[in-house]
Amino acid sequence: MRKTVVMIVLLITANAEAQNQEIQNVIETFFEAFHAKDTLRLKTICDETMMLQSISENAKGTRLTNEKLQAFFKSIASIPPEVKFQEKILNYSIQIDGSMAHVWTPYEFYVDGKLIHKGVNAVTLFRKDTPETSEWKIVHIIDTRRK
C-alpha cells in the first residue's frame, strides 16, 4: 500500500513538473522570437485574441495602456536591425488549473546593453485542444514598467 501511494505521488509530481516545463517553454519561445523580431514565430504561440497591456509607474502616477495585437507585431517588425534589446527574465512562478495557466515573471529590459526599465510580466495561457493537437497559447500579457 505504501509503495502504491509513493508511486502515485511521484507520478502526479512528474506530471505537474512536465506541465510547468511545457508552459515555461512557451514563454521562453515567445521571448526568443521577440528578441529575434520574428513576428511569424510569435504568431504561432499567441492566440489571435491576445490582449496586451502595460502599467507604467513613475513620479506622476500610474497609467494603463492597451496595445492591439497587430500593432504589437508591426512595432516588433519595424525595430531597426542595429537596435539590440533583451528582456531578461529573472524567474518563473507558474500556476495551472486545467486548461488555464498563469505565469509571473519579474524582468529587466535592456536596449543596447543599457537597463531601460524593469517590472513584472503576468502572462495568461490556455491549452487549446483539438482532435489533432493540444498546445498552450498566450491569451493575455500585462506588465509593469518602472525606471
N, C-alpha and C positions, 0 to 999 in steps of 0.2 A: 504494500500500500504506500509506504513512504517513498519508494522508488518511483511509483506512478505519479505522485504529487510533485516530486522534484522534476521529473521529465515534463510534466505539463507546464510548470513554472518556467523551465528552460525554453520550451517551445514558444510560449507567449512572449517572453523576453526577447528571443531571437526575432520573432515576427515584428514586434514593435520597433526594434533596432533597425530592421530591414526597411520598414516604412519610413522611419526617420531619415535614414540614409537616402532613400529614394527622393524624398521631399527636399533634402539639402542639396542633392544633385541638381534638381530643377532650379533652385536658387543660384547655385554656382554656375550653371549653364546660362542663366539669364545674365549674370554679370560678365561672364566671358564674352557673350555676344554683344553686350552693352559696350565693353571696352574695345571690342573689335569693330564697333559701329556696324554690326551685321544685323540689319533690320529683318532680313528674311528668317534668320535663325530665331530672333526674338519673337516673331510672329508664330512660330511653331510651338512655343511654350506659354504664350499669353492667350487667354480666351478673347474672342472678338468683342466681348462686352466689358473688358477690363477697365476699371476705374483707376485713375492716377491722381493723387492729392499730395500736397505738401503743406506743412505748417512751418512758417518762418518765425523765428523768435529773435527779437532784438530789443534795443533800449526803447523803441517806440511802441512796443507791444507785440502781439502775435497776429498773424494773418494766415488764413486758409486759402490756398489756390487749388483750382482744378485744372487738369490738362486732358484734352481729348486724346485718345489713343493714337489716331492718325497723325496728330500734331507732334506727339512724342516721337513716333517713328521718323517723321520728316526732320525734326530737330536733331536726332541722332545721326541721320544720314548726311546732314549738312555741316557737321563738325569738320573743320579743315584737317587734312591728314597730318599736318605738323603739330597739332594740338594733342598732347598726351594727357589722359586723365585716368584716374583709378579711384574706384570706390572700394576701400579696404574694409572688408567685413571682419569685425573683431571676434564675434562668436555667434552661435545659433541657439535659440530656445524654440523648440518645436512642440506644438500641441496638436493632437489629432482626435477627431471624433467622427468615425465612419468615413464619409466622403468629403469631409471638410478638414483643412489643416490651417494652422496659423503659425507664422514664423516671425520671431522678433530678433532683429539683427542690429546691434549697435555698429556704427560705421564711422570712418573718416574719409572725406572726399578731397582728393589731390588733383591739381591741374599743373602740369609740367613740374611735378615734384613738390609743389607748394601746397600746404594744407589750406583749403578754402573754407570748409565748414565741416561740422560733424553732427551726428544725431543718431536717430534710430529709424530703421525701416520696419514697418509692420506689414507683412505680406499674407494675404489670404489666398488659399488654393482650394480647388475642388477636384475630386477624382472623377474624371469623365469616363464612364463605362459605356462601351458599345459592344455589339457581338464580336467585332474584330479586335478590339483593343481596350486597354484600361490605362489611362495616363493622368497625371496631375497637371492641371492648368492653373496659371495665375489669374485671379479674377479681381484683385484689388491690391494696390500698393499705396500706402500713405507713409510719409516720412516727416521727421522733424529736422530742422536745419538751424544750427547755431554757429556763430563765428567763433 
